[in-house]
Amino acid sequence: MTMHPARFKPSVTVAAIIERDGRYLLVEEHTPEGLRWNNPAGHLEAGEGPIEACVREVLEETAHRFTPTALLGVYLARVQPPASGQDITYVRLAFTGTLGEAVPQRTLDEGIVRTLWLTLDEVRASRHRHRSPLVLRCIEDHAAGRRLPLQAIYTDGSVLDAAPAARG
């Protein structure tokens, strides 16, 4: 009998890299390691494509609508936070786009303390507060002008059709 190693299952996330007037939007959130800064980001959920997930996450974490205009890239990072003892590899699809107006009466997602706008230099100087090494990397790629067409992302309809069964 042949033994097969456990299948590698990275955690898929999406993130929005939003710049306005030379400042980048971050969220401050509670984590097992304390308060940390992150791009508006979160996990891809069953029944949604990456673009839709990013729009949802920005709304949940900033109370603003978001319109993606480009893919910045696909990023991988391995995180081993001491407080949780976990070993997680993240696959992040990062998007840039336009931040819309705030949605009236919308509150920030549980765990999100506030939003903040920082210059690139302020983001660089605050690495010790970042939730992930990808926070700065994605912003650096944005500042360097990296943009890929949204058409590079394809979500087959079978993913969207799976939503009711997956969410129960």
C-alpha positions as CSV (number, residue, x, y, z in Angstrom):
1,M,0.0,0.0,0.0
2,T,1.4,3.4,-1.0
3,M,1.2,6.2,1.5
4,H,0.4,9.6,0.0
5,P,1.3,12.7,1.9
6,A,-1.5,15.0,3.0
7,R,-2.6,17.3,0.2
8,F,-1.3,20.8,0.5
9,K,-4.2,23.2,0.9
10,P,-3.2,26.8,1.0
11,S,-5.7,29.4,2.2
12,V,-7.0,31.6,-0.6
13,T,-7.4,35.3,0.2
14,V,-8.1,38.5,-1.7
15,A,-6.9,42.0,-1.0
16,A,-7.6,45.5,-2.2
17,I,-4.7,48.0,-2.6
18,I,-6.4,51.4,-2.7
19,E,-4.4,54.6,-3.1
20,R,-5.8,58.1,-2.9
21,D,-3.8,61.3,-3.0
22,G,-0.5,59.5,-2.3
23,R,-1.9,57.5,0.7
24,Y,-2.8,53.9,1.0
25,L,-5.9,52.5,2.8
26,L,-5.2,50.0,5.6
27,V,-7.3,48.6,8.3
28,E,-6.3,48.1,11.9
29,E,-7.6,44.8,13.2
30,H,-7.5,42.5,16.2
31,T,-5.5,39.3,15.7
32,P,-4.1,36.7,18.0
33,E,-0.8,38.6,17.9
34,G,-2.5,41.9,18.9
35,L,-3.6,44.9,16.8
36,R,-2.1,44.6,13.3
37,W,-2.4,46.6,10.1
38,N,-3.6,45.0,6.8
39,N,-4.8,45.9,3.4
40,P,-8.6,45.4,3.3
41,A,-8.5,41.7,2.8
42,G,-10.2,38.4,3.6
43,H,-10.9,34.8,2.6
44,L,-12.5,33.7,-0.7
45,E,-15.8,32.1,0.3
46,A,-17.7,29.3,-1.4
47,G,-19.9,30.4,-4.3
48,E,-17.9,33.6,-5.2
49,G,-15.1,34.5,-7.5
50,P,-12.1,36.5,-6.4
51,I,-13.3,39.8,-7.8
52,E,-16.6,39.5,-6.0
53,A,-14.8,38.4,-2.8
54,C,-12.6,41.5,-2.9
55,V,-15.6,43.8,-3.4
56,R,-17.3,42.1,-0.4
57,E,-14.3,42.3,1.8
58,V,-13.7,46.0,1.2
59,L,-17.3,46.7,2.1
60,E,-17.2,44.6,5.2
61,E,-13.9,46.1,6.5
62,T,-14.2,49.7,5.4
63,A,-17.9,50.3,4.9
64,H,-17.1,51.6,1.4
65,R,-18.0,50.2,-2.0
66,F,-15.1,49.2,-4.2
67,T,-14.7,48.8,-7.9
68,P,-11.7,46.7,-9.0
69,T,-10.0,48.0,-12.1
70,A,-6.9,45.8,-12.3
71,L,-5.2,42.7,-10.8
72,L,-1.9,43.5,-9.1
73,G,-0.7,39.9,-8.9
74,V,-0.9,36.6,-7.2
75,Y,1.2,36.3,-4.0
76,L,2.2,33.5,-1.7
77,A,3.4,33.8,1.9
78,R,3.9,31.4,4.7
79,V,2.9,32.6,8.1
80,Q,3.6,31.0,11.5
81,P,2.2,33.2,14.1
82,P,3.6,32.4,17.6
83,A,0.3,33.0,19.4
84,S,-1.7,30.4,17.4
85,G,1.1,27.9,16.6
86,Q,-0.4,27.5,13.1
87,D,1.6,27.1,9.9
88,I,-0.5,28.6,7.1
89,T,0.4,29.3,3.5
90,Y,-1.7,32.1,1.9
91,V,-2.4,32.6,-1.8
92,R,-3.4,36.2,-2.2
93,L,-5.0,37.7,-5.2
94,A,-4.5,41.5,-4.9
95,F,-6.6,44.0,-6.8
96,T,-6.5,47.8,-7.2
97,G,-9.4,50.0,-8.0
98,T,-11.7,52.8,-7.0
99,L,-13.0,53.3,-3.6
100,G,-16.6,54.6,-3.6
101,E,-18.5,56.5,-1.0
102,A,-19.3,55.2,2.4
103,V,-22.4,53.1,2.8
104,P,-24.7,54.9,5.3
105,Q,-25.4,53.0,8.5
106,R,-22.8,50.4,7.6
107,T,-20.5,49.3,10.4
108,L,-17.0,47.8,10.2
109,D,-16.7,44.0,10.4
110,E,-16.1,42.5,13.8
111,G,-12.5,42.7,14.7
112,I,-11.8,45.8,12.6
113,V,-10.9,48.7,14.8
114,R,-10.5,51.5,12.2
115,T,-9.3,52.4,8.8
116,L,-6.3,54.6,8.2
117,W,-4.5,56.3,5.2
118,L,-0.7,56.1,5.2
119,T,1.9,57.3,2.8
120,L,4.2,54.7,1.2
121,D,7.0,55.8,3.6
122,E,4.7,55.4,6.6
123,V,3.7,51.9,5.4
124,R,7.4,51.0,5.0
125,A,8.2,52.4,8.5
126,S,5.5,50.3,10.1
127,R,6.4,46.8,9.0
128,H,6.4,45.6,12.6
129,R,2.6,46.3,12.7
130,H,1.7,44.5,9.5
131,R,-0.4,41.4,9.7
132,S,1.5,39.8,6.7
133,P,4.6,40.4,4.7
134,L,2.3,40.9,1.7
135,V,0.9,44.2,3.0
136,L,4.0,46.1,2.0
137,R,4.8,44.0,-1.1
138,C,1.4,44.6,-2.7
139,I,1.6,48.3,-2.0
140,E,5.2,48.4,-3.4
141,D,3.9,46.7,-6.6
142,H,1.1,49.2,-6.9
143,A,3.4,52.1,-6.4
144,A,5.7,50.6,-9.1
145,G,2.8,50.7,-11.6
146,R,2.1,47.0,-11.8
147,R,-1.4,46.3,-13.4
148,L,-2.8,43.2,-15.0
149,P,-6.1,43.0,-16.7
150,L,-9.1,41.8,-14.7
151,Q,-9.7,39.4,-17.6
152,A,-6.7,37.4,-16.3
153,I,-9.1,36.1,-13.6
154,Y,-11.7,33.6,-14.8
155,T,-14.4,32.0,-12.5
156,D,-16.3,29.2,-14.0
157,G,-20.1,29.2,-13.4
158,S,-19.8,25.9,-11.6
159,V,-18.2,27.8,-8.7
160,L,-21.0,30.2,-8.5
161,D,-23.6,27.5,-8.8
162,A,-22.1,25.8,-5.8
163,A,-23.1,28.6,-3.4
164,P,-26.4,27.3,-2.0
165,A,-25.0,23.8,-1.3
166,A,-21.8,25.1,0.2
167,R,-23.4,27.7,2.5
168,G,-26.2,25.3,3.5
